[in-house]
Amino acid sequence: MSYDTLIDDRVVSTTRLSGSSRYSTAVSISKQGFEKSDQVVIARGDSFPDALAGVPYAYKLNAPILLTNGSELPSDTINEIKRLEAKKVTILGGEAAVSTSVERYIKNTLKLSVERIAGTDRFETAVKINEKLTPTKNQAILVYGYNFPDALSIASYAAKNGIPIYLTDKETIPSITFNSIKSYKQTIIVGGTAVITNKVADKVNNPSRIGGKNRYDTAAKIYSSLMSPYNSDHVFFGNGNGFADSLTGSVLAAKYSAPLLLVEKDKLPSETSNVISKEMYYGYILGGEAVITNGLASEIKKQLMEAK
């Protein structure tokens, strides 16, 4: 659903991209950004680790990220793969995340080629995904591997600029991660010292940290420090307490060169409100009313208008 208002001969709009579930929301996002796509990336819809590093790779493939549960491909996802006329599916994560039955269905019933990118854990999976990238800068991004907000906040920027996203623990950097990330001359660390300590930062080359007092502030600081002055009139809003809609929305945000800002279900945090700017005309609400209420969607529209 879209709500439009004309200001200074330009339309200010908010569009909700949603479905009855996270799986169908991913489909709505895919339909917004892709008429057809030879490739599709599949990630587990109820578990985030394997998908955290996947957005830059999906963007490189010009492919949407669609979601599955562990053992069965949802009908909404199946129908979207068919609509896209995809020829190949890339599964992110091992068999514990996405079962072989899903892989067999794609191969045998949908008659598509399948590639699975997986490591022994979330850290190695991220490394293996990043090996598929062709970085455009001698730069890497390091995020905390046991939570999702920081990775999602920077995903569209990383994707648009071809920068790999690596995962780390709080106090130590896994050897598999270190051995790969050390080849980059500069590392952007996302999140404060409460999620990634200076002990980890000291291990990587030329670290610079973007961190706020909370997840909303970190997302706002990513926009302010990396994506401003604004080169897009689009902006995406995702619930900071859930990963699925923002994960699938990040690929679309990258296509629009747009930031993804975080909100609560029914509240616009001041950190987010403060970076809404006059250049933002087209707002996208990721998820249904159970994720971001209509009241908050109206408040976002009001803020976009008042910024002009």
MIVEXFI-883349 format. One record per residue (C-alpha): x, y, z; residue in three letters. Coordinates in steps of 0.5 Angstrom, whole numbers, plus 500, padded with zeros to 3 digits. Each point is the difference from the previous one (the first is absolute). Layout:
N
+-----+-----+-----+------+
!   X !   Y !   Z ! code !
+-----+-----+-----+------+
!   X !   Y !   Z !  ALA !
...
+-----+-----+-----+------+
END
This chain:
308
+-----+-----+-----+------+
!   X !   Y !   Z ! code !
+-----+-----+-----+------+
! 500 ! 500 ! 500 !  MET !
! 503 ! 507 ! 498 !  SER !
! 498 ! 507 ! 503 !  TYR !
! 502 ! 506 ! 495 !  ASP !
! 500 ! 507 ! 502 !  THR !
! 502 ! 506 ! 495 !  LEU !
! 506 ! 504 ! 502 !  ILE !
! 503 ! 506 ! 496 !  ASP !
! 498 ! 496 ! 494 !  ASP !
! 503 ! 493 ! 503 !  ARG !
! 496 ! 494 ! 503 !  VAL !
! 502 ! 498 ! 507 !  VAL !
! 498 ! 493 ! 501 !  SER !
! 500 ! 495 ! 505 !  THR !
! 499 ! 493 ! 497 !  THR !
! 499 ! 494 ! 504 !  ARG !
! 503 ! 493 ! 498 !  LEU !
! 497 ! 495 ! 504 !  SER !
! 497 ! 493 ! 500 !  GLY !
! 496 ! 495 ! 504 !  SER !
! 507 ! 498 ! 503 !  SER !
! 507 ! 501 ! 499 !  ARG !
! 500 ! 495 ! 494 !  TYR !
! 495 ! 504 ! 496 !  SER !
! 503 ! 507 ! 502 !  THR !
! 506 ! 497 ! 497 !  ALA !
! 496 ! 499 ! 494 !  VAL !
! 497 ! 507 ! 500 !  SER !
! 507 ! 503 ! 500 !  ILE !
! 503 ! 496 ! 495 !  SER !
! 494 ! 502 ! 495 !  LYS !
! 501 ! 507 ! 502 !  GLN !
! 507 ! 499 ! 497 !  GLY !
! 500 ! 495 ! 495 !  PHE !
! 496 ! 499 ! 494 !  GLU !
! 504 ! 493 ! 498 !  LYS !
! 507 ! 497 ! 503 !  SER !
! 504 ! 495 ! 498 !  ASP !
! 502 ! 499 ! 507 !  GLN !
! 497 ! 499 ! 507 !  VAL !
! 504 ! 500 ! 507 !  VAL !
! 496 ! 496 ! 505 !  ILE !
! 501 ! 501 ! 507 !  ALA !
! 497 ! 497 ! 507 !  ARG !
! 494 ! 504 ! 502 !  GLY !
! 501 ! 499 ! 507 !  ASP !
! 507 ! 500 ! 502 !  SER !
! 505 ! 506 ! 498 !  PHE !
! 507 ! 498 ! 500 !  PRO !
! 501 ! 497 ! 493 !  ASP !
! 497 ! 505 ! 497 !  ALA !
! 503 ! 506 ! 503 !  LEU !
! 506 ! 500 ! 495 !  ALA !
! 495 ! 499 ! 494 !  GLY !
! 498 ! 506 ! 498 !  VAL !
! 506 ! 503 ! 496 !  PRO !
! 500 ! 493 ! 496 !  TYR !
! 493 ! 500 ! 498 !  ALA !
! 501 ! 508 ! 498 !  TYR !
! 506 ! 497 ! 496 !  LYS !
! 495 ! 495 ! 497 !  LEU !
! 495 ! 505 ! 499 !  ASN !
! 495 ! 495 ! 503 !  ALA !
! 495 ! 501 ! 506 !  PRO !
! 501 ! 496 ! 506 !  ILE !
! 494 ! 496 ! 502 !  LEU !
! 499 ! 496 ! 506 !  LEU !
! 498 ! 492 ! 502 !  THR !
! 499 ! 497 ! 506 !  ASN !
! 505 ! 494 ! 502 !  GLY !
! 496 ! 494 ! 497 !  SER !
! 496 ! 503 ! 495 !  GLU !
! 499 ! 505 ! 495 !  LEU !
! 494 ! 505 ! 501 !  PRO !
! 495 ! 500 ! 494 !  SER !
! 501 ! 508 ! 500 !  ASP !
! 507 ! 499 ! 499 !  THR !
! 499 ! 494 ! 494 !  ILE !
! 495 ! 505 ! 497 !  ASN !
! 505 ! 505 ! 500 !  GLU !
! 506 ! 496 ! 497 !  ILE !
! 495 ! 498 ! 494 !  LYS !
! 498 ! 507 ! 499 !  ARG !
! 507 ! 503 ! 500 !  LEU !
! 502 ! 494 ! 495 !  GLU !
! 506 ! 499 ! 504 !  ALA !
! 505 ! 495 ! 497 !  LYS !
! 505 ! 499 ! 506 !  LYS !
! 499 ! 500 ! 508 !  VAL !
! 505 ! 501 ! 505 !  THR !
! 499 ! 498 ! 507 !  ILE !
! 503 ! 503 ! 505 !  LEU !
! 502 ! 496 ! 506 !  GLY !
! 501 ! 492 ! 501 !  GLY !
! 495 ! 495 ! 501 !  GLU !
! 499 ! 501 ! 507 !  ALA !
! 497 ! 507 ! 498 !  ALA !
! 497 ! 498 ! 493 !  VAL !
! 499 ! 493 ! 499 !  SER !
! 501 ! 495 ! 495 !  THR !
! 493 ! 499 ! 498 !  SER !
! 499 ! 508 ! 498 !  VAL !
! 506 ! 499 ! 496 !  GLU !
! 498 ! 493 ! 497 !  ARG !
! 493 ! 504 ! 498 !  TYR !
! 503 ! 506 ! 497 !  ILE !
! 504 ! 495 ! 496 !  LYS !
! 495 ! 494 ! 498 !  ASN !
! 494 ! 504 ! 500 !  THR !
! 501 ! 507 ! 498 !  LEU !
! 506 ! 497 ! 495 !  LYS !
! 505 ! 506 ! 502 !  LEU !
! 507 ! 500 ! 502 !  SER !
! 502 ! 500 ! 507 !  VAL !
! 506 ! 503 ! 503 !  GLU !
! 501 ! 500 ! 508 !  ARG !
! 505 ! 504 ! 503 !  ILE !
! 501 ! 498 ! 507 !  ALA !
! 506 ! 499 ! 506 !  GLY !
! 501 ! 496 ! 506 !  THR !
! 497 ! 506 ! 504 !  ASP !
! 497 ! 507 ! 498 !  ARG !
! 507 ! 503 ! 500 !  PHE !
! 503 ! 495 ! 495 !  GLU !
! 493 ! 501 ! 496 !  THR !
! 501 ! 508 ! 500 !  ALA !
! 507 ! 499 ! 497 !  VAL !
! 498 ! 495 ! 495 !  LYS !
! 495 ! 505 ! 497 !  ILE !
! 505 ! 505 ! 500 !  ASN !
! 504 ! 496 ! 496 !  GLU !
! 495 ! 501 ! 495 !  LYS !
! 500 ! 507 ! 499 !  LEU !
! 505 ! 504 ! 496 !  THR !
! 501 ! 506 ! 505 !  PRO !
! 500 ! 507 ! 497 !  THR !
! 504 ! 503 ! 506 !  LYS !
! 506 ! 498 ! 504 !  ASN !
! 495 ! 500 ! 506 !  GLN !
! 496 ! 495 ! 504 !  ALA !
! 495 ! 501 ! 505 !  ILE !
! 500 ! 496 ! 507 !  LEU !
! 493 ! 499 ! 504 !  VAL !
! 499 ! 496 ! 506 !  TYR !
! 498 ! 493 ! 498 !  GLY !
! 494 ! 498 ! 506 !  TYR !
! 495 ! 506 ! 498 !  ASN !
! 498 ! 503 ! 494 !  PHE !
! 498 ! 508 ! 500 !  PRO !
! 507 ! 502 ! 499 !  ASP !
! 501 ! 496 ! 494 !  ALA !
! 493 ! 502 ! 497 !  LEU !
! 501 ! 507 ! 501 !  SER !
! 507 ! 500 ! 496 !  ILE !
! 498 ! 495 ! 495 !  ALA !
! 497 ! 504 ! 494 !  SER !
! 506 ! 504 ! 500 !  TYR !
! 505 ! 494 ! 500 !  ALA !
! 496 ! 497 ! 495 !  ALA !
! 500 ! 507 ! 495 !  LYS !
! 507 ! 501 ! 501 !  ASN !
! 502 ! 492 ! 500 !  GLY !
! 503 ! 500 ! 507 !  ILE !
! 500 ! 493 ! 503 !  PRO !
! 497 ! 499 ! 507 !  ILE !
! 504 ! 496 ! 505 !  TYR !
! 497 ! 497 ! 507 !  LEU !
! 504 ! 500 ! 506 !  THR !
! 499 ! 498 ! 508 !  ASP !
! 500 ! 506 ! 505 !  LYS !
! 507 ! 499 ! 503 !  GLU !
! 503 ! 495 ! 495 !  THR !
! 501 ! 500 ! 492 !  ILE !
! 499 ! 493 ! 497 !  PRO !
! 506 ! 498 ! 497 !  SER !
! 496 ! 498 ! 493 !  ILE !
! 498 ! 508 ! 500 !  THR !
! 506 ! 502 ! 502 !  PHE !
! 504 ! 497 ! 495 !  ASN !
! 495 ! 502 ! 494 !  SER !
! 499 ! 508 ! 503 !  ILE !
! 508 ! 501 ! 501 !  LYS !
! 501 ! 501 ! 492 !  SER !
! 495 ! 506 ! 501 !  TYR !
! 504 ! 507 ! 501 !  LYS !
! 494 ! 503 ! 504 !  GLN !
! 495 ! 497 ! 504 !  THR !
! 493 ! 503 ! 502 !  ILE !
! 498 ! 498 ! 507 !  ILE !
! 492 ! 500 ! 501 !  VAL !
! 498 ! 501 ! 507 !  GLY !
! 503 ! 503 ! 507 !  GLY !
! 505 ! 496 ! 504 !  THR !
! 494 ! 497 ! 504 !  ALA !
! 499 ! 495 ! 494 !  VAL !
! 507 ! 500 ! 497 !  ILE !
! 506 ! 502 ! 505 !  THR !
! 506 ! 504 ! 498 !  ASN !
! 504 ! 493 ! 501 !  LYS !
! 497 ! 498 ! 493 !  VAL !
! 501 ! 507 ! 497 !  ALA !
! 507 ! 500 ! 501 !  ASP !
! 501 ! 493 ! 496 !  LYS !
! 497 ! 503 ! 494 !  VAL !
! 503 ! 505 ! 495 !  ASN !
! 499 ! 508 ! 501 !  ASN !
! 493 ! 499 ! 504 !  PRO !
! 495 ! 505 ! 500 !  SER !
! 494 ! 499 ! 504 !  ARG !
! 493 ! 502 ! 499 !  ILE !
! 496 ! 499 ! 506 !  GLY !
! 494 ! 504 ! 504 !  GLY !
! 497 ! 499 ! 507 !  LYS !
! 495 ! 495 ! 497 !  ASN !
! 498 ! 497 ! 494 !  ARG !
! 496 ! 506 ! 497 !  TYR !
! 506 ! 504 ! 501 !  ASP !
! 505 ! 496 ! 497 !  THR !
! 495 ! 499 ! 494 !  ALA !
! 500 ! 508 ! 500 !  ALA !
! 507 ! 501 ! 500 !  LYS !
! 501 ! 495 ! 495 !  ILE !
! 496 ! 505 ! 495 !  TYR !
! 503 ! 506 ! 503 !  SER !
! 507 ! 498 ! 499 !  SER !
! 500 ! 495 ! 494 !  LEU !
! 494 ! 502 ! 496 !  MET !
! 499 ! 508 ! 501 !  SER !
! 500 ! 504 ! 496 !  PRO !
! 494 ! 496 ! 497 !  TYR !
! 500 ! 497 ! 493 !  ASN !
! 493 ! 497 ! 500 !  SER !
! 494 ! 503 ! 502 !  ASP !
! 497 ! 493 ! 502 !  HIS !
! 501 ! 498 ! 508 !  VAL !
! 498 ! 493 ! 503 !  PHE !
! 497 ! 499 ! 507 !  PHE !
! 501 ! 493 ! 503 !  GLY !
! 498 ! 498 ! 507 !  ASN !
! 507 ! 500 ! 504 !  GLY !
! 497 ! 494 ! 504 !  ASN !
! 499 ! 495 ! 495 !  GLY !
! 505 ! 498 ! 494 !  PHE !
! 496 ! 497 ! 494 !  ALA !
! 497 ! 506 ! 497 !  ASP !
! 506 ! 504 ! 500 !  SER !
! 504 ! 494 ! 498 !  LEU !
! 496 ! 500 ! 493 !  THR !
! 499 ! 507 ! 500 !  GLY !
! 507 ! 502 ! 500 !  SER !
! 501 ! 497 ! 493 !  VAL !
! 495 ! 505 ! 498 !  LEU !
! 503 ! 506 ! 504 !  ALA !
! 506 ! 498 ! 496 !  ALA !
! 497 ! 501 ! 493 !  LYS !
! 497 ! 506 ! 502 !  TYR !
! 507 ! 503 ! 503 !  SER !
! 496 ! 501 ! 507 !  ALA !
! 501 ! 499 ! 507 !  PRO !
! 496 ! 495 ! 505 !  LEU !
! 498 ! 504 ! 506 !  LEU !
! 498 ! 496 ! 506 !  LEU !
! 493 ! 501 ! 504 !  VAL !
! 496 ! 497 ! 506 !  GLU !
! 494 ! 497 ! 498 !  LYS !
! 496 ! 506 ! 502 !  ASP !
! 505 ! 505 ! 502 !  LYS !
! 505 ! 505 ! 495 !  LEU !
! 506 ! 500 ! 505 !  PRO !
! 503 ! 507 ! 500 !  SER !
! 506 ! 497 ! 497 !  GLU !
! 497 ! 498 ! 494 !  THR !
! 495 ! 507 ! 500 !  SER !
! 506 ! 504 ! 500 !  ASN !
! 503 ! 498 ! 493 !  VAL !
! 494 ! 500 ! 496 !  ILE !
! 502 ! 505 ! 495 !  SER !
! 497 ! 505 ! 495 !  LYS !
! 503 ! 495 ! 494 !  GLU !
! 496 ! 494 ! 502 !  MET !
! 493 ! 500 ! 496 !  TYR !
! 498 ! 493 ! 500 !  TYR !
! 500 ! 496 ! 506 !  GLY !
! 499 ! 492 ! 500 !  TYR !
! 497 ! 497 ! 506 !  ILE !
! 503 ! 492 ! 501 !  LEU !
! 495 ! 496 ! 503 !  GLY !
! 493 ! 499 ! 502 !  GLY !
! 496 ! 504 ! 505 !  GLU !
! 502 ! 495 ! 506 !  ALA !
! 507 ! 502 ! 498 !  VAL !
! 499 ! 508 ! 499 !  ILE !
! 494 ! 502 ! 502 !  THR !
! 495 ! 505 ! 495 !  ASN !
! 501 ! 505 ! 505 !  GLY !
! 507 ! 500 ! 500 !  LEU !
! 500 ! 500 ! 492 !  ALA !
! 496 ! 506 ! 500 !  SER !
! 505 ! 504 ! 505 !  GLU !
! 506 ! 498 ! 495 !  ILE !
! 496 ! 503 ! 495 !  LYS !
! 499 ! 506 ! 504 !  LYS !
! 507 ! 501 ! 501 !  GLN !
! 502 ! 499 ! 493 !  LEU !
! 495 ! 506 ! 498 !  MET !
! 502 ! 504 ! 506 !  GLU !
! 508 ! 499 ! 498 !  ALA !
! 498 ! 504 ! 493 !  LYS !
+-----+-----+-----+------+
END
